[in-house]
Amino acid sequence: MTTELYRVESTHPIVGPLITGFNNTALYMADRAMAVVLAAKSHTLPTGNEIRVVHIPSGEVVFRKTNDLDESALEF
């Protein structure tokens, strides 16, 4: 039985300091607070696309953000 009740999702790959792997468009978590923190600290590639946290049993979107990060800030 799975205990993952929240899905962090986007139509584009989600990247950030708390995420490992590539091309993740959905990540599953058991804890709502951790799912929201992960979504808040992340962004999409290309930037500017929406990231949502969905409560899986109900389908309710409990958090959403559209990243307004300037792509030039990603250049090192």
PQR file with spaces between the fields and no chain letter, atoms N, CA, C, O and H, PARSE charges and radii, in Angstrom:
ATOM       1  N    MET     1       0.844   -1.188    0.000 -0.4000 1.5000
ATOM       2  CA   MET     1       0.000    0.000    0.000 -0.0000 2.0000
ATOM       3  C    MET     1       0.884    1.246    0.000  0.5500 1.7000
ATOM       4  O    MET     1       1.843    1.336    0.767 -0.5500 1.4000
ATOM       5  N    THR     2       0.563    2.177   -0.843 -0.4000 1.5000
ATOM       6  CA   THR     2       1.343    3.400   -0.930 -0.0000 2.0000
ATOM       7  C    THR     2       0.818    4.443    0.049  0.5500 1.7000
ATOM       8  O    THR     2      -0.384    4.533    0.296 -0.5500 1.4000
ATOM       9  H    THR     2      -0.215    2.103   -1.466  0.4000 1.0000
ATOM      10  N    THR     3       1.725    5.216    0.592 -0.4000 1.5000
ATOM      11  CA   THR     3       1.330    6.285    1.519 -0.0000 2.0000
ATOM      12  C    THR     3       1.554    7.647    0.889  0.5500 1.7000
ATOM      13  O    THR     3       1.434    8.671    1.562 -0.5500 1.4000
ATOM      14  H    THR     3       2.701    5.144    0.391  0.4000 1.0000
ATOM      15  N    GLU     4       1.874    7.671   -0.378 -0.4000 1.5000
ATOM      16  CA   GLU     4       2.133    8.932   -1.059 -0.0000 2.0000
ATOM      17  C    GLU     4       0.813    9.598   -1.416  0.5500 1.7000
ATOM      18  O    GLU     4       0.102    9.149   -2.315 -0.5500 1.4000
ATOM      19  H    GLU     4       1.971    6.840   -0.926  0.4000 1.0000
ATOM      20  N    LEU     5       0.496   10.662   -0.712 -0.4000 1.5000
ATOM      21  CA   LEU     5      -0.792   11.324   -0.872 -0.0000 2.0000
ATOM      22  C    LEU     5      -0.721   12.597   -1.703  0.5500 1.7000
ATOM      23  O    LEU     5      -1.758   13.156   -2.059 -0.5500 1.4000
ATOM      24  H    LEU     5       1.074   11.027    0.018  0.4000 1.0000
ATOM      25  N    TYR     6       0.488   13.066   -2.021 -0.4000 1.5000
ATOM      26  CA   TYR     6       0.636   14.333   -2.731 -0.0000 2.0000
ATOM      27  C    TYR     6       1.527   14.153   -3.950  0.5500 1.7000
ATOM      28  O    TYR     6       2.524   13.433   -3.913 -0.5500 1.4000
ATOM      29  H    TYR     6       1.331   12.612   -1.732  0.4000 1.0000
ATOM      30  N    ARG     7       1.146   14.818   -5.020 -0.4000 1.5000
ATOM      31  CA   ARG     7       1.912   14.784   -6.264 -0.0000 2.0000
ATOM      32  C    ARG     7       2.354   16.207   -6.596  0.5500 1.7000
ATOM      33  O    ARG     7       1.524   17.110   -6.700 -0.5500 1.4000
ATOM      34  H    ARG     7       0.336   15.403   -5.049  0.4000 1.0000
ATOM      35  N    VAL     8       3.648   16.402   -6.760 -0.4000 1.5000
ATOM      36  CA   VAL     8       4.195   17.666   -7.250 -0.0000 2.0000
ATOM      37  C    VAL     8       4.296   17.468   -8.755  0.5500 1.7000
ATOM      38  O    VAL     8       4.980   16.554   -9.216 -0.5500 1.4000
ATOM      39  H    VAL     8       4.322   15.668   -6.675  0.4000 1.0000
ATOM      40  N    GLU     9       3.617   18.322   -9.528 -0.4000 1.5000
ATOM      41  CA   GLU     9       3.529   18.071  -10.965 -0.0000 2.0000
ATOM      42  C    GLU     9       3.683   19.336  -11.783  0.5500 1.7000
ATOM      43  O    GLU     9       3.461   20.448  -11.304 -0.5500 1.4000
ATOM      44  H    GLU     9       3.061   19.064   -9.153  0.4000 1.0000
ATOM      45  N    SER    10       4.074   19.130  -13.039 -0.4000 1.5000
ATOM      46  CA   SER    10       4.160   20.191  -14.025 -0.0000 2.0000
ATOM      47  C    SER    10       4.116   19.551  -15.403  0.5500 1.7000
ATOM      48  O    SER    10       4.377   18.357  -15.551 -0.5500 1.4000
ATOM      49  H    SER    10       4.255   18.227  -13.428  0.4000 1.0000
ATOM      50  N    THR    11       3.789   20.338  -16.393 -0.4000 1.5000
ATOM      51  CA   THR    11       3.809   19.825  -17.759 -0.0000 2.0000
ATOM      52  C    THR    11       5.220   19.872  -18.331  0.5500 1.7000
ATOM      53  O    THR    11       5.473   19.324  -19.405 -0.5500 1.4000
ATOM      54  H    THR    11       3.578   21.308  -16.272  0.4000 1.0000
ATOM      55  N    HIS    12       6.139   20.521  -17.623 -0.4000 1.5000
ATOM      56  CA   HIS    12       7.544   20.625  -18.029 -0.0000 2.0000
ATOM      57  C    HIS    12       8.421   20.055  -16.921  0.5500 1.7000
ATOM      58  O    HIS    12       7.978   19.970  -15.776 -0.5500 1.4000
ATOM      59  H    HIS    12       5.934   20.966  -16.752  0.4000 1.0000
ATOM      60  N    PRO    13       9.657   19.661  -17.234 -0.5600 1.5000
ATOM      61  CA   PRO    13      10.536   19.106  -16.207  0.2800 2.0000
ATOM      62  C    PRO    13      10.727   20.055  -15.032  0.5500 1.7000
ATOM      63  O    PRO    13      10.905   21.260  -15.208 -0.5500 1.4000
ATOM      64  N    ILE    14      10.684   19.482  -13.823 -0.4000 1.5000
ATOM      65  CA   ILE    14      10.859   20.234  -12.588 -0.0000 2.0000
ATOM      66  C    ILE    14      12.303   20.037  -12.128  0.5500 1.7000
ATOM      67  O    ILE    14      12.787   18.909  -12.038 -0.5500 1.4000
ATOM      68  H    ILE    14      10.539   18.503  -13.680  0.4000 1.0000
ATOM      69  N    VAL    15      12.978   21.137  -11.840 -0.4000 1.5000
ATOM      70  CA   VAL    15      14.359   21.075  -11.365 -0.0000 2.0000
ATOM      71  C    VAL    15      14.501   21.965  -10.139  0.5500 1.7000
ATOM      72  O    VAL    15      13.732   22.906   -9.945 -0.5500 1.4000
ATOM      73  H    VAL    15      12.585   22.053  -11.914  0.4000 1.0000
ATOM      74  N    GLY    16      15.485   21.658   -9.326 -0.4000 1.5000
ATOM      75  CA   GLY    16      15.738   22.475   -8.152 -0.0000 2.0000
ATOM      76  C    GLY    16      16.742   21.815   -7.244  0.5500 1.7000
ATOM      77  O    GLY    16      17.165   20.686   -7.495 -0.5500 1.4000
ATOM      78  H    GLY    16      16.110   20.893   -9.484  0.4000 1.0000
ATOM      79  N    PRO    17      17.132   22.512   -6.179 -0.5600 1.5000
ATOM      80  CA   PRO    17      18.168   21.999   -5.290  0.2800 2.0000
ATOM      81  C    PRO    17      17.738   20.776   -4.481  0.5500 1.7000
ATOM      82  O    PRO    17      18.594   20.062   -3.958 -0.5500 1.4000
ATOM      83  N    LEU    18      16.455   20.521   -4.368 -0.4000 1.5000
ATOM      84  CA   LEU    18      15.974   19.388   -3.576 -0.0000 2.0000
ATOM      85  C    LEU    18      15.577   18.188   -4.431  0.5500 1.7000
ATOM      86  O    LEU    18      15.066   17.197   -3.909 -0.5500 1.4000
ATOM      87  H    LEU    18      15.760   21.100   -4.793  0.4000 1.0000
ATOM      88  N    ILE    19      15.808   18.271   -5.743 -0.4000 1.5000
ATOM      89  CA   ILE    19      15.366   17.226   -6.662 -0.0000 2.0000
ATOM      90  C    ILE    19      16.571   16.577   -7.333  0.5500 1.7000
ATOM      91  O    ILE    19      17.483   17.263   -7.794 -0.5500 1.4000
ATOM      92  H    ILE    19      16.222   19.076   -6.168  0.4000 1.0000
ATOM      93  N    THR    20      16.564   15.253   -7.382 -0.4000 1.5000
ATOM      94  CA   THR    20      17.587   14.533   -8.127 -0.0000 2.0000
ATOM      95  C    THR    20      16.945   13.913   -9.357  0.5500 1.7000
ATOM      96  O    THR    20      15.745   13.640   -9.364 -0.5500 1.4000
ATOM      97  H    THR    20      15.823   14.695   -7.007  0.4000 1.0000
ATOM      98  N    GLY    21      17.725   13.694  -10.374 -0.4000 1.5000
ATOM      99  CA   GLY    21      17.211   13.090  -11.597 -0.0000 2.0000
ATOM     100  C    GLY    21      16.849   14.144  -12.623  0.5500 1.7000
ATOM     101  O    GLY    21      16.873   15.345  -12.356 -0.5500 1.4000
ATOM     102  H    GLY    21      18.700   13.915  -10.368  0.4000 1.0000
ATOM     103  N    PHE    22      16.512   13.655  -13.804 -0.4000 1.5000
ATOM     104  CA   PHE    22      16.212   14.533  -14.925 -0.0000 2.0000
ATOM     105  C    PHE    22      14.824   14.235  -15.469  0.5500 1.7000
ATOM     106  O    PHE    22      14.320   13.121  -15.326 -0.5500 1.4000
ATOM     107  H    PHE    22      16.493   12.679  -14.021  0.4000 1.0000
ATOM     108  N    ASN    23      14.218   15.220  -16.085 -0.4000 1.5000
ATOM     109  CA   ASN    23      12.919   15.088  -16.740 -0.0000 2.0000
ATOM     110  C    ASN    23      11.807   14.621  -15.809  0.5500 1.7000
ATOM     111  O    ASN    23      10.896   13.912  -16.235 -0.5500 1.4000
ATOM     112  H    ASN    23      14.627   16.125  -16.201  0.4000 1.0000
ATOM     113  N    ASN    24      11.876   15.016  -14.540 -0.4000 1.5000
ATOM     114  CA   ASN    24      10.794   14.719  -13.608 -0.0000 2.0000
ATOM     115  C    ASN    24       9.649   15.689  -13.852  0.5500 1.7000
ATOM     116  O    ASN    24       9.809   16.896  -13.672 -0.5500 1.4000
ATOM     117  H    ASN    24      12.616   15.592  -14.194  0.4000 1.0000
ATOM     118  N    THR    25       8.509   15.177  -14.256 -0.4000 1.5000
ATOM     119  CA   THR    25       7.326   16.025  -14.385 -0.0000 2.0000
ATOM     120  C    THR    25       6.326   15.728  -13.277  0.5500 1.7000
ATOM     121  O    THR    25       5.327   16.433  -13.143 -0.5500 1.4000
ATOM     122  H    THR    25       8.379   14.196  -14.402  0.4000 1.0000
ATOM     123  N    ALA    26       6.583   14.688  -12.478 -0.4000 1.5000
ATOM     124  CA   ALA    26       5.736   14.365  -11.337 -0.0000 2.0000
ATOM     125  C    ALA    26       6.590   13.693  -10.266  0.5500 1.7000
ATOM     126  O    ALA    26       7.389   12.803  -10.554 -0.5500 1.4000
ATOM     127  H    ALA    26       7.395   14.115  -12.588  0.4000 1.0000
ATOM     128  N    LEU    27       6.405   14.134   -9.038 -0.4000 1.5000
ATOM     129  CA   LEU    27       7.092   13.565   -7.882 -0.0000 2.0000
ATOM     130  C    LEU    27       6.034   13.278   -6.828  0.5500 1.7000
ATOM     131  O    LEU    27       5.107   14.067   -6.652 -0.5500 1.4000
ATOM     132  H    LEU    27       5.755   14.857   -8.803  0.4000 1.0000
ATOM     133  N    TYR    28       6.161   12.167   -6.134 -0.4000 1.5000
ATOM     134  CA   TYR    28       5.147   11.746   -5.169 -0.0000 2.0000
ATOM     135  C    TYR    28       5.706   11.798   -3.763  0.5500 1.7000
ATOM     136  O    TYR    28       6.835   11.379   -3.509 -0.5500 1.4000
ATOM     137  H    TYR    28       6.914   11.526   -6.278  0.4000 1.0000
ATOM     138  N    MET    29       4.886   12.328   -2.837 -0.4000 1.5000
ATOM     139  CA   MET    29       5.332   12.500   -1.455 -0.0000 2.0000
ATOM     140  C    MET    29       4.186   12.184   -0.503  0.5500 1.7000
ATOM     141  O    MET    29       3.010   12.279   -0.853 -0.5500 1.4000
ATOM     142  H    MET    29       3.968   12.668   -3.043  0.4000 1.0000
ATOM     143  N    ALA    30       4.571   11.803    0.717 -0.4000 1.5000
ATOM     144  CA   ALA    30       3.576   11.488    1.741 -0.0000 2.0000
ATOM     145  C    ALA    30       3.185   12.714    2.558  0.5500 1.7000
ATOM     146  O    ALA    30       2.075   12.771    3.087 -0.5500 1.4000
ATOM     147  H    ALA    30       5.526   11.726    1.001  0.4000 1.0000
ATOM     148  N    ASP    31       4.074   13.690    2.669 -0.4000 1.5000
ATOM     149  CA   ASP    31       3.866   14.828    3.552 -0.0000 2.0000
ATOM     150  C    ASP    31       3.522   16.085    2.763  0.5500 1.7000
ATOM     151  O    ASP    31       4.249   16.470    1.847 -0.5500 1.4000
ATOM     152  H    ASP    31       4.976   13.644    2.239  0.4000 1.0000
ATOM     153  N    ARG    32       2.417   16.716    3.120 -0.4000 1.5000
ATOM     154  CA   ARG    32       1.963   17.926    2.413 -0.0000 2.0000
ATOM     155  C    ARG    32       2.968   19.067    2.528  0.5500 1.7000
ATOM     156  O    ARG    32       3.281   19.723    1.535 -0.5500 1.4000
ATOM     157  H    ARG    32       1.827   16.403    3.863  0.4000 1.0000
ATOM     158  N    ALA    33       3.468   19.303    3.723 -0.4000 1.5000
ATOM     159  CA   ALA    33       4.407   20.410    3.932 -0.0000 2.0000
ATOM     160  C    ALA    33       5.671   20.212    3.099  0.5500 1.7000
ATOM     161  O    ALA    33       6.166   21.161    2.491 -0.5500 1.4000
ATOM     162  H    ALA    33       3.214   18.770    4.530  0.4000 1.0000
ATOM     163  N    MET    34       6.189   19.006    3.067 -0.4000 1.5000
ATOM     164  CA   MET    34       7.399   18.735    2.287 -0.0000 2.0000
ATOM     165  C    MET    34       7.133   18.888    0.790  0.5500 1.7000
ATOM     166  O    MET    34       7.994   19.367    0.052 -0.5500 1.4000
ATOM     167  H    MET    34       5.787   18.235    3.561  0.4000 1.0000
ATOM     168  N    ALA    35       5.957   18.487    0.346 -0.4000 1.5000
ATOM     169  CA   ALA    35       5.607   18.633   -1.070 -0.0000 2.0000
ATOM     170  C    ALA    35       5.544   20.113   -1.450  0.5500 1.7000
ATOM     171  O    ALA    35       6.007   20.497   -2.524 -0.5500 1.4000
ATOM     172  H    ALA    35       5.258   18.097    0.945  0.4000 1.0000
ATOM     173  N    VAL    36       4.982   20.933   -0.587 -0.4000 1.5000
ATOM     174  CA   VAL    36       4.882   22.369   -0.858 -0.0000 2.0000
ATOM     175  C    VAL    36       6.266   23.015   -0.838  0.5500 1.7000
ATOM     176  O    VAL    36       6.563   23.859   -1.683 -0.5500 1.4000
ATOM     177  H    VAL    36       4.606   20.621    0.286  0.4000 1.0000
ATOM     178  N    VAL    37       7.115   22.630    0.118 -0.4000 1.5000
ATOM     179  CA   VAL    37       8.479   23.168    0.164 -0.0000 2.0000
ATOM     180  C    VAL    37       9.233   22.790   -1.108  0.5500 1.7000
ATOM     181  O    VAL    37       9.906   23.630   -1.706 -0.5500 1.4000
ATOM     182  H    VAL    37       6.874   21.944    0.804  0.4000 1.0000
ATOM     183  N    LEU    38       9.120   21.533   -1.521 -0.4000 1.5000
ATOM     184  CA   LEU    38       9.797   21.088   -2.735 -0.0000 2.0000
ATOM     185  C    LEU    38       9.339   21.892   -3.940  0.5500 1.7000
ATOM     186  O    LEU    38      10.161   22.323   -4.749 -0.5500 1.4000
ATOM     187  H    LEU    38       8.573   20.851   -1.035  0.4000 1.0000
ATOM     188  N    ALA    39       8.025   22.099   -4.067 -0.4000 1.5000
ATOM     189  CA   ALA    39       7.485   22.875   -5.187 -0.0000 2.0000
ATOM     190  C    ALA    39       7.928   24.334   -5.117  0.5500 1.7000
ATOM     191  O    ALA    39       8.273   24.930   -6.137 -0.5500 1.4000
ATOM     192  H    ALA    39       7.357   21.749   -3.410  0.4000 1.0000
ATOM     193  N    ALA    40       7.920   24.901   -3.924 -0.4000 1.5000
ATOM     194  CA   ALA    40       8.283   26.312   -3.766 -0.0000 2.0000
ATOM     195  C    ALA    40       9.749   26.564   -4.092  0.5500 1.7000
ATOM     196  O    ALA    40      10.088   27.629   -4.608 -0.5500 1.4000
ATOM     197  H    ALA    40       7.640   24.416   -3.096  0.4000 1.0000
ATOM     198  N    LYS    41      10.616   25.616   -3.804 -0.4000 1.5000
ATOM     199  CA   LYS    41      12.053   25.776   -4.033 -0.0000 2.0000
ATOM     200  C    LYS    41      12.470   25.360   -5.447  0.5500 1.7000
ATOM     201  O    LYS    41      13.648   25.460   -5.791 -0.5500 1.4000
ATOM     202  H    LYS    41      10.340   24.751   -3.385  0.4000 1.0000
ATOM     203  N    SER    42      11.541   24.904   -6.257 -0.4000 1.5000
ATOM     204  CA   SER    42      11.862   24.384   -7.580 -0.0000 2.0000
ATOM     205  C    SER    42      11.380   25.318   -8.678  0.5500 1.7000
ATOM     206  O    SER    42      10.639   26.268   -8.425 -0.5500 1.4000
ATOM     207  H    SER    42      10.584   24.822   -5.978  0.4000 1.0000
ATOM     208  N    HIS    43      11.812   25.034   -9.903 -0.4000 1.5000
ATOM     209  CA   HIS    43      11.327   25.755  -11.076 -0.0000 2.0000
ATOM     210  C    HIS    43      11.284   24.774  -12.244  0.5500 1.7000
ATOM     211  O    HIS    43      11.733   23.634  -12.124 -0.5500 1.4000
ATOM     212  H    HIS    43      12.413   24.263  -10.109  0.4000 1.0000
ATOM     213  N    THR    44      10.754   25.213  -13.344 -0.4000 1.5000
ATOM     214  CA   THR    44      10.633   24.340  -14.507 -0.0000 2.0000
ATOM     215  C    THR    44      11.652   24.740  -15.569  0.5500 1.7000
ATOM     216  O    THR    44      12.185   25.850  -15.570 -0.5500 1.4000
ATOM     217  H    THR    44      10.388   26.139  -13.441  0.4000 1.0000
ATOM     218  N    LEU    45      11.897   23.812  -16.453 -0.4000 1.5000
ATOM     219  CA   LEU    45      12.713   24.087  -17.641 -0.0000 2.0000
ATOM     220  C    LEU    45      11.852   23.830  -18.862  0.5500 1.7000
ATOM     221  O    LEU    45      11.400   22.699  -19.039 -0.5500 1.4000
ATOM     222  H    LEU    45      11.464   22.910  -16.452  0.4000 1.0000
ATOM     223  N    PRO    46      11.606   24.794  -19.697 -0.5600 1.5000
ATOM     224  CA   PRO    46      12.017   26.192  -19.576  0.2800 2.0000
ATOM     225  C    PRO    46      11.292   26.859  -18.408  0.5500 1.7000
ATOM     226  O    PRO    46      10.235   26.404  -17.970 -0.5500 1.4000
ATOM     227  N    THR    47      11.876   27.934  -17.920 -0.4000 1.5000
ATOM     228  CA   THR    47      11.313   28.622  -16.761 -0.0000 2.0000
ATOM     229  C    THR    47       9.975   29.267  -17.115  0.5500 1.7000
ATOM     230  O    THR    47       9.671   29.512  -18.283 -0.5500 1.4000
ATOM     231  H    THR    47      12.734   28.305  -18.275  0.4000 1.0000
ATOM     232  N    GLY    48       9.191   29.532  -16.081 -0.4000 1.5000
ATOM     233  CA   GLY    48       7.935   30.245  -16.268 -0.0000 2.0000
ATOM     234  C    GLY    48       6.702   29.372  -16.317  0.5500 1.7000
ATOM     235  O    GLY    48       5.594   29.891  -16.455 -0.5500 1.4000
ATOM     236  H    GLY    48       9.439   29.333  -15.132  0.4000 1.0000
ATOM     237  N    ASN    49       6.855   28.065  -16.209 -0.4000 1.5000
ATOM     238  CA   ASN    49       5.694   27.181  -16.248 -0.0000 2.0000
ATOM     239  C    ASN    49       5.220   26.853  -14.841  0.5500 1.7000
ATOM     240  O    ASN    49       5.977   26.970  -13.876 -0.5500 1.4000
ATOM     241  H    ASN    49       7.755   27.643  -16.097  0.4000 1.0000
ATOM     242  N    GLU    50       3.974   26.447  -14.733 -0.4000 1.5000
ATOM     243  CA   GLU    50       3.359   26.221  -13.434 -0.0000 2.0000
ATOM     244  C    GLU    50       3.806   24.910  -12.804  0.5500 1.7000
ATOM     245  O    GLU    50       3.984   23.900  -13.485 -0.5500 1.4000
ATOM     246  H    GLU    50       3.360   26.352  -15.517  0.4000 1.0000
ATOM     247  N    ILE    51       3.986   24.949  -11.474 -0.4000 1.5000
ATOM     248  CA   ILE    51       4.214   23.762  -10.659 -0.0000 2.0000
ATOM     249  C    ILE    51       3.051   23.694   -9.680  0.5500 1.7000
ATOM     250  O    ILE    51       2.692   24.697   -9.064 -0.5500 1.4000
ATOM     251  H    ILE    51       3.842   25.769  -10.921  0.4000 1.0000
ATOM     252  N    ARG    52       2.460   22.502   -9.538 -0.4000 1.5000
ATOM     253  CA   ARG    52       1.309   22.314   -8.656 -0.0000 2.0000
ATOM     254  C    ARG    52       1.583   21.193   -7.659  0.5500 1.7000
ATOM     255  O    ARG    52       2.329   20.258   -7.949 -0.5500 1.4000
ATOM     256  H    ARG    52       2.752   21.687  -10.039  0.4000 1.0000
ATOM     257  N    VAL    53       0.965   21.299   -6.475 -0.4000 1.5000
ATOM     258  CA   VAL    53       0.925   20.191   -5.519 -0.0000 2.0000
ATOM     259  C    VAL    53      -0.526   19.758   -5.447  0.5500 1.7000
ATOM     260  O    VAL    53      -1.406   20.553   -5.116 -0.5500 1.4000
ATOM     261  H    VAL    53       0.359   22.059   -6.239  0.4000 1.0000
ATOM     262  N    VAL    54      -0.771   18.491   -5.758 -0.4000 1.5000
ATOM     263  CA   VAL    54      -2.131   17.948   -5.821 -0.0000 2.0000
ATOM     264  C    VAL    54      -2.310   16.902   -4.725  0.5500 1.7000
ATOM     265  O    VAL    54      -1.474   16.015   -4.558 -0.5500 1.4000
ATOM     266  H    VAL    54      -0.056   17.846   -6.027  0.4000 1.0000
ATOM     267  N    HIS    55      -3.411   17.015   -3.982 -0.4000 1.5000
ATOM     268  CA   HIS    55      -3.792   15.979   -3.023 -0.0000 2.0000
ATOM     269  C    HIS    55      -4.425   14.859   -3.842  0.5500 1.7000
ATOM     270  O    HIS    55      -5.518   15.025   -4.384 -0.5500 1.4000
ATOM     271  H    HIS    55      -4.091   17.735   -4.118  0.4000 1.0000
ATOM     272  N    ILE    56      -3.746   13.728   -3.932 -0.4000 1.5000
ATOM     273  CA   ILE    56      -4.150   12.671   -4.862 -0.0000 2.0000
ATOM     274  C    ILE    56      -5.555   12.126   -4.593  0.5500 1.7000
ATOM     275  O    ILE    56      -6.327   12.003   -5.544 -0.5500 1.4000
ATOM     276  H    ILE    56      -2.859   13.594   -3.491  0.4000 1.0000
ATOM     277  N    PRO    57      -5.932   11.792   -3.348 -0.5600 1.5000
ATOM     278  CA   PRO    57      -7.273   11.226   -3.144  0.2800 2.0000
ATOM     279  C    PRO    57      -8.421   12.139   -3.599  0.5500 1.7000
ATOM     280  O    PRO    57      -9.421   11.663   -4.137 -0.5500 1.4000
ATOM     281  N    SER    58      -8.269   13.448   -3.381 -0.4000 1.5000
ATOM     282  CA   SER    58      -9.364   14.356   -3.724 -0.0000 2.0000
ATOM     283  C    SER    58      -9.172   15.061   -5.065  0.5500 1.7000
ATOM     284  O    SER    58     -10.137   15.549   -5.652 -0.5500 1.4000
ATOM     285  H    SER    58      -7.457   13.835   -2.945  0.4000 1.0000
ATOM     286  N    GLY    59      -7.928   15.117   -5.553 -0.4000 1.5000
ATOM     287  CA   GLY    59      -7.641   15.849   -6.780 -0.0000 2.0000
ATOM     288  C    GLY    59      -7.527   17.343   -6.578  0.5500 1.7000
ATOM     289  O    GLY    59      -7.372   18.088   -7.546 -0.5500 1.4000
ATOM     290  H    GLY    59      -7.144   14.721   -5.075  0.4000 1.0000
ATOM     291  N    GLU    60      -7.602   17.803   -5.321 -0.4000 1.5000
ATOM     292  CA   GLU    60      -7.527   19.235   -5.017 -0.0000 2.0000
ATOM     293  C    GLU    60      -6.102   19.744   -5.180  0.5500 1.7000
ATOM     294  O    GLU    60      -5.152   19.119   -4.707 -0.5500 1.4000
ATOM     295  H    GLU    60      -7.728   17.199   -4.534  0.4000 1.0000
ATOM     296  N    VAL    61      -5.959   20.880   -5.849 -0.4000 1.5000
ATOM     297  CA   VAL    61      -4.667   21.544   -5.951 -0.0000 2.0000
ATOM     298  C    VAL    61      -4.489   22.344   -4.667  0.5500 1.7000
ATOM     299  O    VAL    61      -5.245   23.280   -4.405 -0.5500 1.4000
ATOM     300  H    VAL    61      -6.731   21.388   -6.232  0.4000 1.0000
ATOM     301  N    VAL    62      -3.474   21.970   -3.852 -0.4000 1.5000
ATOM     302  CA   VAL    62      -3.279   22.627   -2.558 -0.0000 2.0000
ATOM     303  C    VAL    62      -2.214   23.719   -2.620  0.5500 1.7000
ATOM     304  O    VAL    62      -2.101   24.528   -1.699 -0.5500 1.4000
ATOM     305  H    VAL    62      -2.860   21.210   -4.065  0.4000 1.0000
ATOM     306  N    PHE    63      -1.430   23.748   -3.707 -0.4000 1.5000
ATOM     307  CA   PHE    63      -0.412   24.786   -3.891 -0.0000 2.0000
ATOM     308  C    PHE    63      -0.100   24.870   -5.369  0.5500 1.7000
ATOM     309  O    PHE    63      -0.050   23.856   -6.065 -0.5500 1.4000
ATOM     310  H    PHE    63      -1.522   23.092   -4.455  0.4000 1.0000
ATOM     311  N    ARG    64       0.107   26.082   -5.843 -0.4000 1.5000
ATOM     312  CA   ARG    64       0.553   26.267   -7.225 -0.0000 2.0000
ATOM     313  C    ARG    64       1.403   27.516   -7.308  0.5500 1.7000
ATOM     314  O    ARG    64       1.208   28.484   -6.574 -0.5500 1.4000
ATOM     315  H    ARG    64       0.066   26.906   -5.278  0.4000 1.0000
ATOM     316  N    LYS    65       2.354   27.463   -8.229 -0.4000 1.5000
ATOM     317  CA   LYS    65       3.175   28.643   -8.461 -0.0000 2.0000
ATOM     318  C    LYS    65       3.595   28.662   -9.917  0.5500 1.7000
ATOM     319  O    LYS    65       3.806   27.623  -10.541 -0.5500 1.4000
ATOM     320  H    LYS    65       2.512   26.676   -8.825  0.4000 1.0000
ATOM     321  N    THR    66       3.708   29.850  -10.431 -0.4000 1.5000
ATOM     322  CA   THR    66       4.275   30.070  -11.748 -0.0000 2.0000
ATOM     323  C    THR    66       5.589   30.778  -11.524  0.5500 1.7000
ATOM     324  O    THR    66       5.638   31.836  -10.897 -0.5500 1.4000
ATOM     325  H    THR    66       3.536   30.694   -9.924  0.4000 1.0000
ATOM     326  N    ASN    67       6.630   30.206  -12.027 -0.4000 1.5000
ATOM     327  CA   ASN    67       7.955   30.756  -11.790 -0.0000 2.0000
ATOM     328  C    ASN    67       8.187   31.964  -12.685  0.5500 1.7000
ATOM     329  O    ASN    67       8.013   31.889  -13.901 -0.5500 1.4000
ATOM     330  H    ASN    67       6.590   29.347  -12.537  0.4000 1.0000
ATOM     331  N    ASP    68       8.572   33.051  -12.088 -0.4000 1.5000
ATOM     332  CA   ASP    68       8.904   34.248  -12.850 -0.0000 2.0000
ATOM     333  C    ASP    68      10.408   34.499  -12.848  0.5500 1.7000
ATOM     334  O    ASP    68      10.864   35.626  -13.040 -0.5500 1.4000
ATOM     335  H    ASP    68       8.713   33.112  -11.100  0.4000 1.0000
ATOM     336  N    LEU    69      11.166   33.435  -12.630 -0.4000 1.5000
ATOM     337  CA   LEU    69      12.629   33.531  -12.592 -0.0000 2.0000
ATOM     338  C    LEU    69      13.170   33.947  -13.958  0.5500 1.7000
ATOM     339  O    LEU    69      12.773   33.409  -14.992 -0.5500 1.4000
ATOM     340  H    LEU    69      10.796   32.519  -12.475  0.4000 1.0000
ATOM     341  N    ASP    70      14.058   34.891  -13.940 -0.4000 1.5000
ATOM     342  CA   ASP    70      14.712   35.347  -15.166 -0.0000 2.0000
ATOM     343  C    ASP    70      15.733   34.296  -15.591  0.5500 1.7000
ATOM     344  O    ASP    70      16.609   33.937  -14.804 -0.5500 1.4000
ATOM     345  H    ASP    70      14.380   35.328  -13.101  0.4000 1.0000
ATOM     346  N    GLU    71      15.632   33.794  -16.831 -0.4000 1.5000
ATOM     347  CA   GLU    71      16.538   32.746  -17.307 -0.0000 2.0000
ATOM     348  C    GLU    71      17.988   33.182  -17.263  0.5500 1.7000
ATOM     349  O    GLU    71      18.863   32.329  -17.112 -0.5500 1.4000
ATOM     350  H    GLU    71      14.920   34.085  -17.470  0.4000 1.0000
ATOM     351  N    SER    72      18.289   34.468  -17.386 -0.4000 1.5000
ATOM     352  CA   SER    72      19.675   34.919  -17.332 -0.0000 2.0000
ATOM     353  C    SER    72      20.272   34.681  -15.944  0.5500 1.7000
ATOM     354  O    SER    72      21.494   34.619  -15.806 -0.5500 1.4000
ATOM     355  H    SER    72      17.578   35.161  -17.508  0.4000 1.0000
ATOM     356  N    ALA    73      19.445   34.549  -14.931 -0.4000 1.5000
ATOM     357  CA   ALA    73      19.935   34.276  -13.593 -0.0000 2.0000
ATOM     358  C    ALA    73      20.487   32.853  -13.486  0.5500 1.7000
ATOM     359  O    ALA    73      21.217   32.547  -12.543 -0.5500 1.4000
ATOM     360  H    ALA    73      18.452   34.600  -15.043  0.4000 1.0000
ATOM     361  N    LEU    74      20.149   31.987  -14.433 -0.4000 1.5000
ATOM     362  CA   LEU    74      20.611   30.613  -14.407 -0.0000 2.0000
ATOM     363  C    LEU    74      21.993   30.459  -15.033  0.5500 1.7000
ATOM     364  O    LEU    74      22.609   29.402  -14.902 -0.5500 1.4000
ATOM     365  H    LEU    74      19.556   32.236  -15.199  0.4000 1.0000
ATOM     366  N    GLU    75      22.487   31.478  -15.700 -0.4000 1.5000
ATOM     367  CA   GLU    75      23.791   31.409  -16.344 -0.0000 2.0000
ATOM     368  C    GLU    75      24.887   31.638  -15.320  0.5500 1.7000
ATOM     369  O    GLU    75      24.781   32.517  -14.464 -0.5500 1.4000
ATOM     370  H    GLU    75      21.987   32.338  -15.806  0.4000 1.0000
ATOM     371  N    PHE    76      25.935   30.843  -15.416 -0.4000 1.5000
ATOM     372  CA   PHE    76      27.048   30.948  -14.471 -0.0000 2.0000
ATOM     373  C    PHE    76      28.280   31.455  -15.171  0.5500 1.7000
ATOM     374  O    PHE    76      29.327   31.613  -14.542 -0.5500 1.4000
ATOM     375  H    PHE    76      26.021   30.129  -16.111  0.4000 1.0000
